[in-house]
Amino acid sequence: MILKVLRQAGTSSKNSVRKIFKTNIEIHGERIFIELTGSGFLYNMVRIISGTLVEVGLGKIKSYDISKIILSGDRQMAGKTLPPQGLYLLKVEY
């Protein structure tokens, strides 16, 4: 999947295209674990993707609308930016 919309407004990055190679979601009790593997990430991109996936889980966004959100280029169609608590970088590979 190539993402070019799910980034914070005003990001200074010249190229907004990032490739997501793998997404894994696991639920353990009341905790949701979202693992993303990609070519790189823009400022707040993971928080926006995660917020969108949470809104899908809550029924606020339909899962089949994800492609439409990405293709639209409209950040306002995506979910909320989740707060940073609980978010961590697991590994960087070159």
Contacts in CASP RR format, 6 or more apart in sequence:
PFRMAT RR
TARGET T0000
AUTHOR 0000-0000-0000
METHOD contacts of the structure
MODEL  1
MILKVLRQAGTSSKNSVRKIFKTNIEIHGERIFIELTGSGFLYNMVRIIS
GTLVEVGLGKIKSYDISKIILSGDRQMAGKTLPPQGLYLLKVEY
1 19 0 8 1.000
1 20 0 8 1.000
1 23 0 8 1.000
1 70 0 8 1.000
2 17 0 8 1.000
2 18 0 8 1.000
2 19 0 8 1.000
2 20 0 8 1.000
3 17 0 8 1.000
3 18 0 8 1.000
3 19 0 8 1.000
3 20 0 8 1.000
3 45 0 8 1.000
3 49 0 8 1.000
3 70 0 8 1.000
4 16 0 8 1.000
4 17 0 8 1.000
4 18 0 8 1.000
4 70 0 8 1.000
4 73 0 8 1.000
5 16 0 8 1.000
5 69 0 8 1.000
5 70 0 8 1.000
5 71 0 8 1.000
5 72 0 8 1.000
5 73 0 8 1.000
5 74 0 8 1.000
5 75 0 8 1.000
5 78 0 8 1.000
6 45 0 8 1.000
6 48 0 8 1.000
6 49 0 8 1.000
6 52 0 8 1.000
6 69 0 8 1.000
6 70 0 8 1.000
6 75 0 8 1.000
6 78 0 8 1.000
7 13 0 8 1.000
7 16 0 8 1.000
7 42 0 8 1.000
7 43 0 8 1.000
7 44 0 8 1.000
7 45 0 8 1.000
7 48 0 8 1.000
7 75 0 8 1.000
8 42 0 8 1.000
8 43 0 8 1.000
8 44 0 8 1.000
8 45 0 8 1.000
8 48 0 8 1.000
8 75 0 8 1.000
8 81 0 8 1.000
9 75 0 8 1.000
11 42 0 8 1.000
11 43 0 8 1.000
11 44 0 8 1.000
13 42 0 8 1.000
13 43 0 8 1.000
16 42 0 8 1.000
18 38 0 8 1.000
18 39 0 8 1.000
18 40 0 8 1.000
18 41 0 8 1.000
18 42 0 8 1.000
18 45 0 8 1.000
19 38 0 8 1.000
19 39 0 8 1.000
19 40 0 8 1.000
20 36 0 8 1.000
20 37 0 8 1.000
20 38 0 8 1.000
21 37 0 8 1.000
21 38 0 8 1.000
21 39 0 8 1.000
22 35 0 8 1.000
22 36 0 8 1.000
22 37 0 8 1.000
22 38 0 8 1.000
23 34 0 8 1.000
23 35 0 8 1.000
23 36 0 8 1.000
23 37 0 8 1.000
24 33 0 8 1.000
24 34 0 8 1.000
24 35 0 8 1.000
25 32 0 8 1.000
25 33 0 8 1.000
25 34 0 8 1.000
25 35 0 8 1.000
25 53 0 8 1.000
26 32 0 8 1.000
26 33 0 8 1.000
26 35 0 8 1.000
27 33 0 8 1.000
32 54 0 8 1.000
34 46 0 8 1.000
34 49 0 8 1.000
34 50 0 8 1.000
34 53 0 8 1.000
35 90 0 8 1.000
36 46 0 8 1.000
36 49 0 8 1.000
44 81 0 8 1.000
46 87 0 8 1.000
47 81 0 8 1.000
47 82 0 8 1.000
47 83 0 8 1.000
47 84 0 8 1.000
47 87 0 8 1.000
48 75 0 8 1.000
48 78 0 8 1.000
48 79 0 8 1.000
48 81 0 8 1.000
48 82 0 8 1.000
50 82 0 8 1.000
50 87 0 8 1.000
51 78 0 8 1.000
51 79 0 8 1.000
51 80 0 8 1.000
51 81 0 8 1.000
51 82 0 8 1.000
52 61 0 8 1.000
52 66 0 8 1.000
52 69 0 8 1.000
52 78 0 8 1.000
52 79 0 8 1.000
54 79 0 8 1.000
54 80 0 8 1.000
54 82 0 8 1.000
55 61 0 8 1.000
55 79 0 8 1.000
55 80 0 8 1.000
56 62 0 8 1.000
56 63 0 8 1.000
56 66 0 8 1.000
60 79 0 8 1.000
61 69 0 8 1.000
61 79 0 8 1.000
65 77 0 8 1.000
68 77 0 8 1.000
69 77 0 8 1.000
69 78 0 8 1.000
END
